[in-house]
Amino acid sequence: MFPILPGQANTLAGVLGDLRTNHFHGGLDIRTQQREGLTVHAAADGYVYRVAVQGTGYGNVIYLRHPNGMTTVYGHLQKFSDSLAAYVRQQQYKKKDFYVDLYPEPNQIAFKKGQAIGLSGNTGGSAGPHLHFEIRDSKDNHLNPLYFNFREIKDTTPPAFWNLALRPTTIDSRVNAQYDRMVFKPVKQKDGSYRIVQPIKATGEVGIELQAYDYMTGTGFRYGLHCIEIKMDGREIFTYNMEKFPSRAFRDYNNLIDYRTDQESGARFYRCYTPDGNDFELYKTDDYSGKLQLRDTLRHEVVIKIYDAFENSSILRFTIEGEKNTPIVQRESETAFNGYLNSELNENVLKITATGVGSSAPFATFFTDRRRVQKDPAYYVNNSAVFLTDLREFLPDSVQVGQKTLPLHYKEVIAPGLPDVYSTTDLAIRFDTTSLFDTLYLATRQSFQSLTINEPTIPLRHYVDVKFTPQGKVIPRERTGVYRYNGSGYSYIGGNWLGDALAFRIRELGSFMVRTDTIPPKVNLVEHSKKRIRAYISDDMSGIDQFRATVNGEWVLLNYEYKNRYLWSEKLDENADFAGELALEVTDRAGNSTILRVEIAEPAPKPAPRKRRR
Ligand SMILES: [Zn+2]
């Protein structure tokens, strides 16, 4: 049964497999008339297998286990149904914690199909009122709820192509004679199909990336694709199907999309080939992992078909012409060069572009610990010379062209799937078997209190442990931790002091800084009456870690909504008045505390209404 307004036509704000930051969307986002408080119905008979109150993520969430072994999940709830709410509140008082994750006994709290289990809301990581609804099988795979044919949802609008990108994937590959990811704009034809009108020439092995969205009738939202099918010259080379995915694979999303493009521009492209290090069952490919193989000078027809879960589809066609690698025009060899150098790493291939070469033909010298390797340009573009080197051959720490030197900072090759440690006197980086998707060409830079590990454009699969000894004095240590530069500011990571080193875990690469937070949280108490305690809390640097209230030494449940930084009390016995001293303590992640102590105020007696004078 559809859990919101069953029997009435409705629309969705999200579907299974939507590309969200760092993860696939795990279910449906069901719209709730842009408000909170709609009854949420049990989709089938079942018992509460898990119920949780989370600060972010799912917020107030119920997991119902059904007799067939499946589980349905209901997230961002405003309230649990009365019996369930009483159970949760008791447990919160027992554990003296607002945040709880509870697994009641099987059938301790059971619901019949259609029964109200709570009210819809906007709690946790929700940007507006809706119900997040999942269906999982007994192996914790997220199933596509649209396969259950809810008649409340109708859709006749097909998905649309936004952009196509072609990426050379080996050192010998080229797209339009360059070693560059190139973006092409599909043009919609009169018959509704799409075409790329520019000529495309390519050499070697090339990966397709696709930016495309589904649309649904009656909404302005964009959704993830359900299916992608790619054929070259009539032969299927790649398919993607968002029928289901395992819970543990959430982060593999970062390796499905073109992570670098997402980090740099916010545009999310599906990589339509199996990336190294991705063992997803979402794809099926030919023997070349879905990568186009251009080994001749013929014209090849590529057809991409995309579907939504209602089998509405769109088609994109383009022609790609095979090209023999164009020989380099020989120029007079020249060591004088004084232009700009920059580097870009794409999988195993490092590309160095020397801009401002004029008619001369400089060569590049790559330096490693033990040797130097000289390379001629792979090709020229306008006044730039492009040098390519495969990092599997050697790992350079700098490159020189003419008078210009570019430091590269490469330190070591870290293979995925194996534990490995890189260490120097003041830095240790530990990788475990699940840290990486793909080979990492570890590059590090340090300066006083800051550390850079590669670039934020390379995704990590799971955690990496770092031990870093900052240079210079750090006072006071107990308020000092590591923060990551997130593009606009710093977000708190934390860390533990081990001698002079800070040990911390990261899930993203990039720049890190040791910073000190000595400013305690702000607490704005707006009510402390017999009935209720209410406050707004905030913290500038490290952020709120904990809050705790007691009245006469007795712990009081405070609910917290992080989006508006609002705390409010909830009594175990609604009829008992608060009396005595309130102590409210709020602590930030760096360990700074603010403690307020006040007497619970007797509400000021209301002035008696004045009698009207006659
Ligand atoms: Zn959702």
Residues whose N, C-alpha, C, O or C-beta is under 5 A from the ligand:
A	BS01	ZN	L28 D29 H132
